[in-house]
Structure formats: C-alpha cells, structure tokens
Amino acid sequence: SGCFDIFQSLNHMDFALYDTDWTFVNVLCIIFLCISFYKYESLLTDSPDDEGHITFKGVPLNGSIEKVRAKIMNAGFDNDGESLTGQFAGLKVKIYVGGNEELNHVYSVIVVSEQERSWESLKSKYLNVRELYMRKYGNPTTDSRTFCDPYYEGDGDELEATENQKCLYSSKFTVPGGEVSIFIINRSVMFNFEDAIQ
C-alpha cells in the first residue's frame, strides 16, 4: 500500500543514525501524535445546535440538567455521582453540568483535569490546550499569564499559587453558540463552556 511504500522509503533513507529500526519507530510515533492532536482538536467543541446553543462533545447545552448529563454520558463519560468522568482533549477529567436549579435549565459545563504534581507539567498541558483552541478559533478574546504577589513564576511555589487563586493563567475564546474559558486553578486545567443563550 501507499503507507507501506512511504515507511519503506523512510526506513532506507540516511538519517545519520546507527539504528534505522528506531528511526522507523520514531516516524510512527510522530504520525500517531499528529493523528491524536487532530482528534483532540476536532472534539474541542462542535457547531451550535439549531437553536444556537453551544455544544459539548456534540451535546447542546439546552434542556434540563438531568437530560444534558444523560446525553454527555451517552457521549462516552461515566457517572461518578456528583460529576461525570472521562477523557477530554487528552486529559483525564471530571465534568460538572451547571444550570439554574429553579428553572432546571443548563447554561454551562465545567471540565476539570486531574491535579498535577509539577508546575511544568500543569503549564505545559494548559498551553497545549490553549494552542489547540487558537488553531481552531483564532486568538483568545481575553488572555492572561501572570502571578499575583507574593508569587512569581520561577519561585518554586507556583502550584501553591494556583491553590490560592494567585495564578492568573486564563484564556477565553468565542466559539459557535457561546464562549469557552480555559484556566489554571488548584493544580488543574479547567474549562468553562458557557452558553450564549441563558
């Protein structure tokens, strides 16, 4: 096949490495990483529904809290009681459906990643997701990357700053049907999908 021909030609090229088998493996890894990024990017959000509501994983934020939760579960997430759990944008996350309890109407979905043990890892995951949104929706409408006193990047206490709401890393994007905000908070990356129609 065409793919096999490409891999065969790559394996015979002179990469100035001693082990061409490892070169072949590296090429495969790069290809799978590219496919994964495309997959994550395509699942960030979807087109709005017919009434113009923002969607999360193809589920419009329209209707009762129970109805939206059930649809998100059908999209591949597990019920963990208070939250739903699963994978989003390459992150292991918990999902909370927010709404007006009196009207029983959903207006937001909050997605929170697992807590990180290092600032470098947390910052890297935030910037990776931010880059995916920028590629799909352009520059954020608001963008902040700073710390509040007494914290600063490089002091070794960045994670503590995220726990004390002194780390102001956030980006807001206008997307079909509403807005998506991405934050660093409490050692996690957090997404807020907010419907424009409330």
PyMOL commands that place a pseudoatom at each C-alpha (Angstrom):
pseudoatom trace, name=CA, resn=SER, resi=1, chain=A, elem=C, hetatm=0, pos=[0.000, 0.000, 0.000]
pseudoatom trace, name=CA, resn=GLY, resi=2, chain=A, elem=C, hetatm=0, pos=[0.963, 3.673, -0.186]
pseudoatom trace, name=CA, resn=CYS, resi=3, chain=A, elem=C, hetatm=0, pos=[1.617, 3.888, 3.540]
pseudoatom trace, name=CA, resn=PHE, resi=4, chain=A, elem=C, hetatm=0, pos=[3.910, 0.858, 3.420]
pseudoatom trace, name=CA, resn=ASP, resi=5, chain=A, elem=C, hetatm=0, pos=[5.836, 2.380, 0.496]
pseudoatom trace, name=CA, resn=ILE, resi=6, chain=A, elem=C, hetatm=0, pos=[6.323, 5.612, 2.431]
pseudoatom trace, name=CA, resn=PHE, resi=7, chain=A, elem=C, hetatm=0, pos=[7.533, 3.782, 5.547]
pseudoatom trace, name=CA, resn=GLN, resi=8, chain=A, elem=C, hetatm=0, pos=[9.835, 1.578, 3.458]
pseudoatom trace, name=CA, resn=SER, resi=9, chain=A, elem=C, hetatm=0, pos=[11.406, 4.594, 1.762]
pseudoatom trace, name=CA, resn=LEU, resi=10, chain=A, elem=C, hetatm=0, pos=[11.785, 6.362, 5.116]
pseudoatom trace, name=CA, resn=ASN, resi=11, chain=A, elem=C, hetatm=0, pos=[13.466, 3.305, 6.598]
pseudoatom trace, name=CA, resn=HIS, resi=12, chain=A, elem=C, hetatm=0, pos=[16.038, 3.259, 3.757]
pseudoatom trace, name=CA, resn=MET, resi=13, chain=A, elem=C, hetatm=0, pos=[16.896, 6.963, 3.998]
pseudoatom trace, name=CA, resn=ASP, resi=14, chain=A, elem=C, hetatm=0, pos=[20.142, 8.009, 5.625]
pseudoatom trace, name=CA, resn=PHE, resi=15, chain=A, elem=C, hetatm=0, pos=[19.160, 9.754, 8.863]
pseudoatom trace, name=CA, resn=ALA, resi=16, chain=A, elem=C, hetatm=0, pos=[22.737, 9.666, 10.162]
pseudoatom trace, name=CA, resn=LEU, resi=17, chain=A, elem=C, hetatm=0, pos=[21.597, 7.295, 12.895]
pseudoatom trace, name=CA, resn=TYR, resi=18, chain=A, elem=C, hetatm=0, pos=[23.021, 3.887, 13.633]
pseudoatom trace, name=CA, resn=ASP, resi=19, chain=A, elem=C, hetatm=0, pos=[19.708, 2.117, 14.234]
pseudoatom trace, name=CA, resn=THR, resi=20, chain=A, elem=C, hetatm=0, pos=[17.219, 2.519, 11.363]
pseudoatom trace, name=CA, resn=ASP, resi=21, chain=A, elem=C, hetatm=0, pos=[14.660, 0.439, 13.265]
pseudoatom trace, name=CA, resn=TRP, resi=22, chain=A, elem=C, hetatm=0, pos=[14.475, 3.157, 15.933]
pseudoatom trace, name=CA, resn=THR, resi=23, chain=A, elem=C, hetatm=0, pos=[14.135, 5.782, 13.199]
pseudoatom trace, name=CA, resn=PHE, resi=24, chain=A, elem=C, hetatm=0, pos=[11.147, 3.878, 11.833]
pseudoatom trace, name=CA, resn=VAL, resi=25, chain=A, elem=C, hetatm=0, pos=[9.601, 3.713, 15.316]
pseudoatom trace, name=CA, resn=ASN, resi=26, chain=A, elem=C, hetatm=0, pos=[10.148, 7.455, 15.797]
pseudoatom trace, name=CA, resn=VAL, resi=27, chain=A, elem=C, hetatm=0, pos=[8.400, 8.218, 12.493]
pseudoatom trace, name=CA, resn=LEU, resi=28, chain=A, elem=C, hetatm=0, pos=[5.448, 6.062, 13.559]
pseudoatom trace, name=CA, resn=CYS, resi=29, chain=A, elem=C, hetatm=0, pos=[5.257, 7.884, 16.904]
pseudoatom trace, name=CA, resn=ILE, resi=30, chain=A, elem=C, hetatm=0, pos=[5.216, 11.273, 15.194]
pseudoatom trace, name=CA, resn=ILE, resi=31, chain=A, elem=C, hetatm=0, pos=[2.421, 10.154, 12.866]
pseudoatom trace, name=CA, resn=PHE, resi=32, chain=A, elem=C, hetatm=0, pos=[0.325, 8.870, 15.786]
pseudoatom trace, name=CA, resn=LEU, resi=33, chain=A, elem=C, hetatm=0, pos=[0.924, 12.101, 17.736]
pseudoatom trace, name=CA, resn=CYS, resi=34, chain=A, elem=C, hetatm=0, pos=[-0.287, 14.154, 14.762]
pseudoatom trace, name=CA, resn=ILE, resi=35, chain=A, elem=C, hetatm=0, pos=[-3.404, 11.992, 14.488]
pseudoatom trace, name=CA, resn=SER, resi=36, chain=A, elem=C, hetatm=0, pos=[-4.031, 12.392, 18.227]
pseudoatom trace, name=CA, resn=PHE, resi=37, chain=A, elem=C, hetatm=0, pos=[-3.730, 16.192, 18.065]
pseudoatom trace, name=CA, resn=TYR, resi=38, chain=A, elem=C, hetatm=0, pos=[-6.180, 16.259, 15.168]
pseudoatom trace, name=CA, resn=LYS, resi=39, chain=A, elem=C, hetatm=0, pos=[-8.568, 14.047, 17.150]
pseudoatom trace, name=CA, resn=TYR, resi=40, chain=A, elem=C, hetatm=0, pos=[-8.380, 16.260, 20.239]
pseudoatom trace, name=CA, resn=GLU, resi=41, chain=A, elem=C, hetatm=0, pos=[-8.761, 19.439, 18.199]
pseudoatom trace, name=CA, resn=SER, resi=42, chain=A, elem=C, hetatm=0, pos=[-11.827, 18.132, 16.385]
pseudoatom trace, name=CA, resn=LEU, resi=43, chain=A, elem=C, hetatm=0, pos=[-13.504, 17.271, 19.706]
pseudoatom trace, name=CA, resn=LEU, resi=44, chain=A, elem=C, hetatm=0, pos=[-12.937, 20.576, 21.490]
pseudoatom trace, name=CA, resn=THR, resi=45, chain=A, elem=C, hetatm=0, pos=[-16.409, 21.836, 20.622]
pseudoatom trace, name=CA, resn=ASP, resi=46, chain=A, elem=C, hetatm=0, pos=[-18.856, 21.449, 17.786]
pseudoatom trace, name=CA, resn=SER, resi=47, chain=A, elem=C, hetatm=0, pos=[-21.227, 23.549, 15.735]
pseudoatom trace, name=CA, resn=PRO, resi=48, chain=A, elem=C, hetatm=0, pos=[-24.133, 25.061, 17.669]
pseudoatom trace, name=CA, resn=ASP, resi=49, chain=A, elem=C, hetatm=0, pos=[-27.460, 23.272, 17.591]
pseudoatom trace, name=CA, resn=ASP, resi=50, chain=A, elem=C, hetatm=0, pos=[-30.400, 24.500, 15.530]
pseudoatom trace, name=CA, resn=GLU, resi=51, chain=A, elem=C, hetatm=0, pos=[-31.363, 26.966, 18.268]
pseudoatom trace, name=CA, resn=GLY, resi=52, chain=A, elem=C, hetatm=0, pos=[-27.827, 28.389, 18.506]
pseudoatom trace, name=CA, resn=HIS, resi=53, chain=A, elem=C, hetatm=0, pos=[-26.763, 26.737, 21.776]
pseudoatom trace, name=CA, resn=ILE, resi=54, chain=A, elem=C, hetatm=0, pos=[-23.127, 25.865, 22.414]
pseudoatom trace, name=CA, resn=THR, resi=55, chain=A, elem=C, hetatm=0, pos=[-22.384, 22.144, 22.393]
pseudoatom trace, name=CA, resn=PHE, resi=56, chain=A, elem=C, hetatm=0, pos=[-20.018, 19.962, 24.394]
pseudoatom trace, name=CA, resn=LYS, resi=57, chain=A, elem=C, hetatm=0, pos=[-19.000, 16.693, 22.707]
pseudoatom trace, name=CA, resn=GLY, resi=58, chain=A, elem=C, hetatm=0, pos=[-21.965, 17.139, 20.379]
pseudoatom trace, name=CA, resn=VAL, resi=59, chain=A, elem=C, hetatm=0, pos=[-24.423, 17.701, 23.255]
pseudoatom trace, name=CA, resn=PRO, resi=60, chain=A, elem=C, hetatm=0, pos=[-26.273, 21.057, 23.153]
pseudoatom trace, name=CA, resn=LEU, resi=61, chain=A, elem=C, hetatm=0, pos=[-26.364, 22.926, 26.480]
pseudoatom trace, name=CA, resn=ASN, resi=62, chain=A, elem=C, hetatm=0, pos=[-30.107, 23.125, 26.197]
pseudoatom trace, name=CA, resn=GLY, resi=63, chain=A, elem=C, hetatm=0, pos=[-32.683, 21.499, 28.446]
pseudoatom trace, name=CA, resn=SER, resi=64, chain=A, elem=C, hetatm=0, pos=[-32.741, 20.069, 31.945]
pseudoatom trace, name=CA, resn=ILE, resi=65, chain=A, elem=C, hetatm=0, pos=[-29.641, 19.206, 33.952]
pseudoatom trace, name=CA, resn=GLU, resi=66, chain=A, elem=C, hetatm=0, pos=[-30.615, 15.521, 34.007]
pseudoatom trace, name=CA, resn=LYS, resi=67, chain=A, elem=C, hetatm=0, pos=[-31.185, 15.455, 30.243]
pseudoatom trace, name=CA, resn=VAL, resi=68, chain=A, elem=C, hetatm=0, pos=[-27.819, 17.066, 29.437]
pseudoatom trace, name=CA, resn=ARG, resi=69, chain=A, elem=C, hetatm=0, pos=[-25.981, 14.814, 31.912]
pseudoatom trace, name=CA, resn=ALA, resi=70, chain=A, elem=C, hetatm=0, pos=[-27.546, 11.742, 30.323]
pseudoatom trace, name=CA, resn=LYS, resi=71, chain=A, elem=C, hetatm=0, pos=[-26.522, 12.855, 26.834]
pseudoatom trace, name=CA, resn=ILE, resi=72, chain=A, elem=C, hetatm=0, pos=[-22.940, 13.545, 27.944]
pseudoatom trace, name=CA, resn=MET, resi=73, chain=A, elem=C, hetatm=0, pos=[-22.829, 10.058, 29.481]
pseudoatom trace, name=CA, resn=ASN, resi=74, chain=A, elem=C, hetatm=0, pos=[-24.017, 8.652, 26.161]
pseudoatom trace, name=CA, resn=ALA, resi=75, chain=A, elem=C, hetatm=0, pos=[-21.090, 10.505, 24.538]
pseudoatom trace, name=CA, resn=GLY, resi=76, chain=A, elem=C, hetatm=0, pos=[-18.692, 8.254, 26.466]
pseudoatom trace, name=CA, resn=PHE, resi=77, chain=A, elem=C, hetatm=0, pos=[-18.444, 9.586, 30.027]
pseudoatom trace, name=CA, resn=ASP, resi=78, chain=A, elem=C, hetatm=0, pos=[-19.085, 7.708, 33.276]
pseudoatom trace, name=CA, resn=ASN, resi=79, chain=A, elem=C, hetatm=0, pos=[-21.345, 8.734, 36.127]
pseudoatom trace, name=CA, resn=ASP, resi=80, chain=A, elem=C, hetatm=0, pos=[-19.303, 9.320, 39.277]
pseudoatom trace, name=CA, resn=GLY, resi=81, chain=A, elem=C, hetatm=0, pos=[-22.150, 10.659, 41.395]
pseudoatom trace, name=CA, resn=GLU, resi=82, chain=A, elem=C, hetatm=0, pos=[-21.648, 14.408, 41.611]
pseudoatom trace, name=CA, resn=SER, resi=83, chain=A, elem=C, hetatm=0, pos=[-19.565, 14.507, 38.435]
pseudoatom trace, name=CA, resn=LEU, resi=84, chain=A, elem=C, hetatm=0, pos=[-19.004, 12.660, 35.182]
pseudoatom trace, name=CA, resn=THR, resi=85, chain=A, elem=C, hetatm=0, pos=[-15.569, 11.262, 34.387]
pseudoatom trace, name=CA, resn=GLY, resi=86, chain=A, elem=C, hetatm=0, pos=[-13.667, 10.516, 31.211]
pseudoatom trace, name=CA, resn=GLN, resi=87, chain=A, elem=C, hetatm=0, pos=[-11.146, 11.865, 28.706]
pseudoatom trace, name=CA, resn=PHE, resi=88, chain=A, elem=C, hetatm=0, pos=[-11.267, 15.297, 27.089]
pseudoatom trace, name=CA, resn=ALA, resi=89, chain=A, elem=C, hetatm=0, pos=[-8.590, 16.953, 24.927]
pseudoatom trace, name=CA, resn=GLY, resi=90, chain=A, elem=C, hetatm=0, pos=[-6.097, 14.296, 26.010]
pseudoatom trace, name=CA, resn=LEU, resi=91, chain=A, elem=C, hetatm=0, pos=[-6.738, 14.906, 29.715]
pseudoatom trace, name=CA, resn=LYS, resi=92, chain=A, elem=C, hetatm=0, pos=[-8.404, 12.748, 32.352]
pseudoatom trace, name=CA, resn=VAL, resi=93, chain=A, elem=C, hetatm=0, pos=[-11.239, 14.945, 33.597]
pseudoatom trace, name=CA, resn=LYS, resi=94, chain=A, elem=C, hetatm=0, pos=[-14.293, 15.401, 35.769]
pseudoatom trace, name=CA, resn=ILE, resi=95, chain=A, elem=C, hetatm=0, pos=[-17.313, 17.153, 34.274]
pseudoatom trace, name=CA, resn=TYR, resi=96, chain=A, elem=C, hetatm=0, pos=[-19.902, 19.217, 36.128]
pseudoatom trace, name=CA, resn=VAL, resi=97, chain=A, elem=C, hetatm=0, pos=[-23.151, 20.364, 34.496]
pseudoatom trace, name=CA, resn=GLY, resi=98, chain=A, elem=C, hetatm=0, pos=[-24.217, 23.789, 35.752]
pseudoatom trace, name=CA, resn=GLY, resi=99, chain=A, elem=C, hetatm=0, pos=[-27.604, 25.396, 35.493]
pseudoatom trace, name=CA, resn=ASN, resi=100, chain=A, elem=C, hetatm=0, pos=[-30.488, 27.200, 37.105]
pseudoatom trace, name=CA, resn=GLU, resi=101, chain=A, elem=C, hetatm=0, pos=[-31.911, 24.683, 39.569]
pseudoatom trace, name=CA, resn=GLU, resi=102, chain=A, elem=C, hetatm=0, pos=[-35.234, 26.511, 39.906]
pseudoatom trace, name=CA, resn=LEU, resi=103, chain=A, elem=C, hetatm=0, pos=[-35.765, 26.563, 36.139]
pseudoatom trace, name=CA, resn=ASN, resi=104, chain=A, elem=C, hetatm=0, pos=[-33.884, 23.254, 35.750]
pseudoatom trace, name=CA, resn=HIS, resi=105, chain=A, elem=C, hetatm=0, pos=[-32.087, 24.678, 32.726]
pseudoatom trace, name=CA, resn=VAL, resi=106, chain=A, elem=C, hetatm=0, pos=[-28.426, 24.136, 31.800]
pseudoatom trace, name=CA, resn=TYR, resi=107, chain=A, elem=C, hetatm=0, pos=[-26.212, 27.079, 30.871]
pseudoatom trace, name=CA, resn=SER, resi=108, chain=A, elem=C, hetatm=0, pos=[-22.665, 25.769, 31.413]
pseudoatom trace, name=CA, resn=VAL, resi=109, chain=A, elem=C, hetatm=0, pos=[-20.435, 22.723, 31.561]
pseudoatom trace, name=CA, resn=ILE, resi=110, chain=A, elem=C, hetatm=0, pos=[-17.272, 22.814, 33.670]
pseudoatom trace, name=CA, resn=VAL, resi=111, chain=A, elem=C, hetatm=0, pos=[-14.459, 20.384, 32.901]
pseudoatom trace, name=CA, resn=VAL, resi=112, chain=A, elem=C, hetatm=0, pos=[-11.618, 19.915, 35.414]
pseudoatom trace, name=CA, resn=SER, resi=113, chain=A, elem=C, hetatm=0, pos=[-8.470, 17.900, 34.771]
pseudoatom trace, name=CA, resn=GLU, resi=114, chain=A, elem=C, hetatm=0, pos=[-6.632, 15.785, 37.307]
pseudoatom trace, name=CA, resn=GLN, resi=115, chain=A, elem=C, hetatm=0, pos=[-4.324, 17.703, 39.630]
pseudoatom trace, name=CA, resn=GLU, resi=116, chain=A, elem=C, hetatm=0, pos=[-0.702, 17.911, 38.543]
pseudoatom trace, name=CA, resn=ARG, resi=117, chain=A, elem=C, hetatm=0, pos=[2.345, 17.374, 40.734]
pseudoatom trace, name=CA, resn=SER, resi=118, chain=A, elem=C, hetatm=0, pos=[4.611, 19.856, 38.963]
pseudoatom trace, name=CA, resn=TRP, resi=119, chain=A, elem=C, hetatm=0, pos=[4.186, 23.371, 37.613]
pseudoatom trace, name=CA, resn=GLU, resi=120, chain=A, elem=C, hetatm=0, pos=[5.996, 22.465, 34.400]
pseudoatom trace, name=CA, resn=SER, resi=121, chain=A, elem=C, hetatm=0, pos=[3.525, 19.681, 33.635]
pseudoatom trace, name=CA, resn=LEU, resi=122, chain=A, elem=C, hetatm=0, pos=[0.482, 21.821, 34.515]
pseudoatom trace, name=CA, resn=LYS, resi=123, chain=A, elem=C, hetatm=0, pos=[1.673, 24.788, 32.460]
pseudoatom trace, name=CA, resn=SER, resi=124, chain=A, elem=C, hetatm=0, pos=[2.530, 22.548, 29.507]
pseudoatom trace, name=CA, resn=LYS, resi=125, chain=A, elem=C, hetatm=0, pos=[-0.949, 20.966, 29.463]
pseudoatom trace, name=CA, resn=TYR, resi=126, chain=A, elem=C, hetatm=0, pos=[-2.610, 24.364, 29.695]
pseudoatom trace, name=CA, resn=LEU, resi=127, chain=A, elem=C, hetatm=0, pos=[-0.531, 25.784, 26.839]
pseudoatom trace, name=CA, resn=ASN, resi=128, chain=A, elem=C, hetatm=0, pos=[-1.149, 22.704, 24.678]
pseudoatom trace, name=CA, resn=VAL, resi=129, chain=A, elem=C, hetatm=0, pos=[-4.917, 23.032, 25.030]
pseudoatom trace, name=CA, resn=ARG, resi=130, chain=A, elem=C, hetatm=0, pos=[-4.724, 26.798, 24.507]
pseudoatom trace, name=CA, resn=GLU, resi=131, chain=A, elem=C, hetatm=0, pos=[-2.805, 26.189, 21.274]
pseudoatom trace, name=CA, resn=LEU, resi=132, chain=A, elem=C, hetatm=0, pos=[-5.457, 23.742, 20.053]
pseudoatom trace, name=CA, resn=TYR, resi=133, chain=A, elem=C, hetatm=0, pos=[-8.186, 26.326, 20.613]
pseudoatom trace, name=CA, resn=MET, resi=134, chain=A, elem=C, hetatm=0, pos=[-6.149, 29.050, 18.919]
pseudoatom trace, name=CA, resn=ARG, resi=135, chain=A, elem=C, hetatm=0, pos=[-5.687, 26.853, 15.855]
pseudoatom trace, name=CA, resn=LYS, resi=136, chain=A, elem=C, hetatm=0, pos=[-9.413, 26.230, 15.657]
pseudoatom trace, name=CA, resn=TYR, resi=137, chain=A, elem=C, hetatm=0, pos=[-10.891, 29.587, 16.759]
pseudoatom trace, name=CA, resn=GLY, resi=138, chain=A, elem=C, hetatm=0, pos=[-8.121, 32.160, 16.439]
pseudoatom trace, name=CA, resn=ASN, resi=139, chain=A, elem=C, hetatm=0, pos=[-6.714, 34.409, 19.139]
pseudoatom trace, name=CA, resn=PRO, resi=140, chain=A, elem=C, hetatm=0, pos=[-8.495, 34.455, 22.510]
pseudoatom trace, name=CA, resn=THR, resi=141, chain=A, elem=C, hetatm=0, pos=[-10.717, 37.437, 23.317]
pseudoatom trace, name=CA, resn=THR, resi=142, chain=A, elem=C, hetatm=0, pos=[-9.005, 37.706, 26.701]
pseudoatom trace, name=CA, resn=ASP, resi=143, chain=A, elem=C, hetatm=0, pos=[-5.634, 36.233, 27.630]
pseudoatom trace, name=CA, resn=SER, resi=144, chain=A, elem=C, hetatm=0, pos=[-3.648, 36.389, 30.868]
pseudoatom trace, name=CA, resn=ARG, resi=145, chain=A, elem=C, hetatm=0, pos=[-0.474, 34.695, 32.059]
pseudoatom trace, name=CA, resn=THR, resi=146, chain=A, elem=C, hetatm=0, pos=[0.776, 36.177, 35.300]
pseudoatom trace, name=CA, resn=PHE, resi=147, chain=A, elem=C, hetatm=0, pos=[1.041, 35.686, 39.063]
pseudoatom trace, name=CA, resn=CYS, resi=148, chain=A, elem=C, hetatm=0, pos=[-0.072, 37.913, 41.932]
pseudoatom trace, name=CA, resn=ASP, resi=149, chain=A, elem=C, hetatm=0, pos=[2.168, 38.939, 44.843]
pseudoatom trace, name=CA, resn=PRO, resi=150, chain=A, elem=C, hetatm=0, pos=[3.890, 37.368, 46.617]
pseudoatom trace, name=CA, resn=TYR, resi=151, chain=A, elem=C, hetatm=0, pos=[4.162, 34.677, 43.933]
pseudoatom trace, name=CA, resn=TYR, resi=152, chain=A, elem=C, hetatm=0, pos=[6.013, 34.758, 40.633]
pseudoatom trace, name=CA, resn=GLU, resi=153, chain=A, elem=C, hetatm=0, pos=[6.989, 32.186, 38.031]
pseudoatom trace, name=CA, resn=GLY, resi=154, chain=A, elem=C, hetatm=0, pos=[10.294, 30.617, 38.974]
pseudoatom trace, name=CA, resn=ASP, resi=155, chain=A, elem=C, hetatm=0, pos=[9.864, 30.959, 42.750]
pseudoatom trace, name=CA, resn=GLY, resi=156, chain=A, elem=C, hetatm=0, pos=[9.180, 27.233, 43.138]
pseudoatom trace, name=CA, resn=ASP, resi=157, chain=A, elem=C, hetatm=0, pos=[5.762, 27.900, 44.689]
pseudoatom trace, name=CA, resn=GLU, resi=158, chain=A, elem=C, hetatm=0, pos=[3.722, 28.101, 41.503]
pseudoatom trace, name=CA, resn=LEU, resi=159, chain=A, elem=C, hetatm=0, pos=[1.450, 25.183, 42.481]
pseudoatom trace, name=CA, resn=GLU, resi=160, chain=A, elem=C, hetatm=0, pos=[0.747, 26.830, 45.828]
pseudoatom trace, name=CA, resn=ALA, resi=161, chain=A, elem=C, hetatm=0, pos=[-0.192, 29.983, 43.922]
pseudoatom trace, name=CA, resn=THR, resi=162, chain=A, elem=C, hetatm=0, pos=[-2.738, 28.016, 41.887]
pseudoatom trace, name=CA, resn=GLU, resi=163, chain=A, elem=C, hetatm=0, pos=[-4.289, 26.760, 45.127]
pseudoatom trace, name=CA, resn=ASN, resi=164, chain=A, elem=C, hetatm=0, pos=[-4.549, 30.314, 46.493]
pseudoatom trace, name=CA, resn=GLN, resi=165, chain=A, elem=C, hetatm=0, pos=[-6.016, 31.820, 43.307]
pseudoatom trace, name=CA, resn=LYS, resi=166, chain=A, elem=C, hetatm=0, pos=[-2.830, 33.838, 42.781]
pseudoatom trace, name=CA, resn=CYS, resi=167, chain=A, elem=C, hetatm=0, pos=[-2.033, 32.286, 39.398]
pseudoatom trace, name=CA, resn=LEU, resi=168, chain=A, elem=C, hetatm=0, pos=[-3.832, 34.162, 36.647]
pseudoatom trace, name=CA, resn=TYR, resi=169, chain=A, elem=C, hetatm=0, pos=[-3.438, 31.898, 33.647]
pseudoatom trace, name=CA, resn=SER, resi=170, chain=A, elem=C, hetatm=0, pos=[-6.640, 32.129, 31.620]
pseudoatom trace, name=CA, resn=SER, resi=171, chain=A, elem=C, hetatm=0, pos=[-7.827, 32.386, 28.015]
pseudoatom trace, name=CA, resn=LYS, resi=172, chain=A, elem=C, hetatm=0, pos=[-11.349, 32.991, 26.733]
pseudoatom trace, name=CA, resn=PHE, resi=173, chain=A, elem=C, hetatm=0, pos=[-12.460, 32.020, 23.235]
pseudoatom trace, name=CA, resn=THR, resi=174, chain=A, elem=C, hetatm=0, pos=[-15.594, 32.917, 21.319]
pseudoatom trace, name=CA, resn=VAL, resi=175, chain=A, elem=C, hetatm=0, pos=[-16.930, 29.687, 19.824]
pseudoatom trace, name=CA, resn=PRO, resi=176, chain=A, elem=C, hetatm=0, pos=[-20.132, 28.787, 17.978]
pseudoatom trace, name=CA, resn=GLY, resi=177, chain=A, elem=C, hetatm=0, pos=[-23.015, 29.266, 20.409]
pseudoatom trace, name=CA, resn=GLY, resi=178, chain=A, elem=C, hetatm=0, pos=[-21.088, 30.800, 23.298]
pseudoatom trace, name=CA, resn=GLU, resi=179, chain=A, elem=C, hetatm=0, pos=[-17.705, 31.061, 24.966]
pseudoatom trace, name=CA, resn=VAL, resi=180, chain=A, elem=C, hetatm=0, pos=[-15.077, 28.666, 26.288]
pseudoatom trace, name=CA, resn=SER, resi=181, chain=A, elem=C, hetatm=0, pos=[-12.720, 29.794, 29.049]
pseudoatom trace, name=CA, resn=ILE, resi=182, chain=A, elem=C, hetatm=0, pos=[-9.580, 27.858, 29.992]
pseudoatom trace, name=CA, resn=PHE, resi=183, chain=A, elem=C, hetatm=0, pos=[-7.971, 28.409, 33.407]
pseudoatom trace, name=CA, resn=ILE, resi=184, chain=A, elem=C, hetatm=0, pos=[-5.260, 27.091, 35.639]
pseudoatom trace, name=CA, resn=ILE, resi=185, chain=A, elem=C, hetatm=0, pos=[-6.712, 26.644, 39.103]
pseudoatom trace, name=CA, resn=ASN, resi=186, chain=A, elem=C, hetatm=0, pos=[-5.943, 24.414, 42.084]
pseudoatom trace, name=CA, resn=ARG, resi=187, chain=A, elem=C, hetatm=0, pos=[-3.233, 22.420, 40.228]
pseudoatom trace, name=CA, resn=SER, resi=188, chain=A, elem=C, hetatm=0, pos=[-5.662, 21.669, 37.384]
pseudoatom trace, name=CA, resn=VAL, resi=189, chain=A, elem=C, hetatm=0, pos=[-6.646, 22.861, 33.948]
pseudoatom trace, name=CA, resn=MET, resi=190, chain=A, elem=C, hetatm=0, pos=[-10.289, 23.946, 33.968]
pseudoatom trace, name=CA, resn=PHE, resi=191, chain=A, elem=C, hetatm=0, pos=[-12.631, 24.588, 31.030]
pseudoatom trace, name=CA, resn=ASN, resi=192, chain=A, elem=C, hetatm=0, pos=[-15.895, 26.512, 31.283]
pseudoatom trace, name=CA, resn=PHE, resi=193, chain=A, elem=C, hetatm=0, pos=[-18.297, 26.039, 28.366]
pseudoatom trace, name=CA, resn=GLU, resi=194, chain=A, elem=C, hetatm=0, pos=[-20.855, 28.837, 28.657]
pseudoatom trace, name=CA, resn=ASP, resi=195, chain=A, elem=C, hetatm=0, pos=[-23.969, 29.047, 26.520]
pseudoatom trace, name=CA, resn=ALA, resi=196, chain=A, elem=C, hetatm=0, pos=[-24.731, 32.385, 24.883]
pseudoatom trace, name=CA, resn=ILE, resi=197, chain=A, elem=C, hetatm=0, pos=[-28.461, 31.760, 25.339]
pseudoatom trace, name=CA, resn=GLN, resi=198, chain=A, elem=C, hetatm=0, pos=[-29.391, 31.767, 29.015]
for i in range(1, 198): cmd.bond("trace and resi %d" % i, "trace and resi %d" % (i + 1))
show_as sticks, trace
zoom trace
